[in-house]
């Protein structure tokens, strides 16, 4: 057995904090071993005056050799390797690779694609994106299950009414096969909406969860809280009469990941509206579609930390140029694209994300600070703008004198 094969992996695929989420490849270990041996040779050389004198005949100074410190440790090397593997170019190529699977599922089910923001939009080209949803994983975390009364996602019901179902797209980073937003938050939402829309007609207000992700114990605990969630929703006194008349069947979540076998296309005559919960990414070790060597699971997650301001619409508008640019040149290219991406006329049309109507209101919108809807030429279209720069910053209020809604 090679001495390298006996070295256990550092951390694990699901460890976090002080552990490193990476497994050293044999080549990486060989490089590390070579560096350590070079350091040992350097130390022996420095302790031999004759060798130092001879070496200085050819070198300006033997001490000018730049070698690793004696305190070199595996964790620091793995951290450096891990940072390199999570480069912008690797992320963009992984996102594009996963988007091919998303397209495949959309063609199979013949249903519209809905991005679970903010991650989902990276995997859906704007020309085939039907809308956005805001299902948070925190509402599905163990012991924190909740039906959000602030994120009702009623716009999803409109898409379901028009198309007979939809596909909600999201992804998750390494360590999980499915985000909690899809495995638990969406099923909770479906169960609550079924009760609100169908009432007694819907005999069972049960919840559907993926058996290989949600344990029977957790499923039972969520089920026990459904009545409470429904009562919380009823206290909002939502006007759902029009949707109640249009939606005569229950919503049914169906779970699809890259490693699963998609079910057969669902006919319009099915006794439910299919809500396909599609996880776009998959652990590379269990990937059935030959991923790139630099594949990153859930590459679009936490885009603020790596995108340099790049947005999904801008990525899809310049995908070929971005995917063919080297890592060193990508930040400059992204900044150039951001500067030249002039918004189209009007507050809602731009390559930068527009404002999104918050239903069931008719005049309340939300938009990122980068949105063209908030620039100086279109801000007069709004009665009031409330800006929040970050979690720790104060909100800035700007009022216009206009009396018309946006």
Phi, psi and omega in degrees: 000136177295149179295338179282331182290341181275352181281122181289154178296146179277125181069223180189169184296338183245005180281154178223189179069238184284347178275152183257129182277065180201155175241123183296132173280162181301319180297321179297319180294323178297318178297315180299317180296321179296319179296318180294319178295323177297320178296318179296319178297319178301317181294318179295322180296319181293336181272358180245107186297320181298316180293323180297316180298318179293319181294323182291347175295328183254339182245147176302316178199133179296334181285352179282351177296128180263101181236160181300152177288161181294342182271011179307130180231160185297321184300318181294321179294315180296321179300318179295317178297321181294319178297320179295322181290337181264034182291166180297315182297321177294322179295314183294320179293325177291320178299314180297319180298317179291330181295333178295323177292321178299315178299320181298316180292321179298319179291326182292314184269345182055047178232154183288151180266129178240125181274126171277106187288149009260350187290320189299328184295335180295333186265000184235116173303138184305330184288346178241012179270122184272338182172186181233153175227163183225070176263119185265140178295331181299332178284355179240006180294151181308123178078355181241024183302138183203154168257116185283122176275355176262335179242079186282335179056039180293338178296335177293325178297323178296321179292319178297318179299321184282324188246354180080018180150183178196169177241118179263122187254132177206178176209173179215155180283177185303151180105344180223152177266345184205137178289150179300333179300323181271324185281335184226317183296314179294316176302321177298314180299316179299316181296318180293316180296324177300318180292320181290321186276323187254338177057230183291339179297326178272097191299321183242121178268040182287169181239141178254125177229155179289123186295329182276358180242317182257124181288158177303323179295314180294320178302316181295321180294321177293316179304320182293339182263357185300319180300322178294318179298318180296318179296321177298320180291322180295329180292349177280344180054052180289143176271093184249017186300315182296319180288327178297323179287330184274325184258105185254004180232157179285156173277137182229112177288137176231132192253130181225130175230163183302332183270359180262164176266112181303142178288170179294153177308141185264126183282158178296343180274003179298150183282020180203164173265119181286129172248096184282115178267100189257115173271117189285330186250167184210152173304131184300330182292342181239032186272125182271357190242032176050073182289161175298155179301334183259024184298138179239121176290134179061041187300332184278352184295143176055051186296336180299334184275350184222345192279346183057031179093353178296137179247160178305313179300322180290323177299313183289332178288335183230034187301317183296317180293318181292319183288340181260003182266143180291160181300319182295330184267348185298313180304318179293321179296317181299316179297323178294319179295321179296323181286327184265354181279077181291131180291147175288161180301146177097153185283351187244358185241113181195160172285345175269143186310131180276182175283145182244129179292132177266107179276151012271013178290166178246356186214018179245123184236158175230142182205150174291159181298335181280355186294142175296340179294342183250009182283172190293336183276344184239356184295340178291351179283351185249146175285324180206145178233125177249116182252139175229113187284324181198178182297327185263356183267160179278155179280141178252127182254131177229125182248137173259161180271358180292148179251009182258146176286161178293000000 
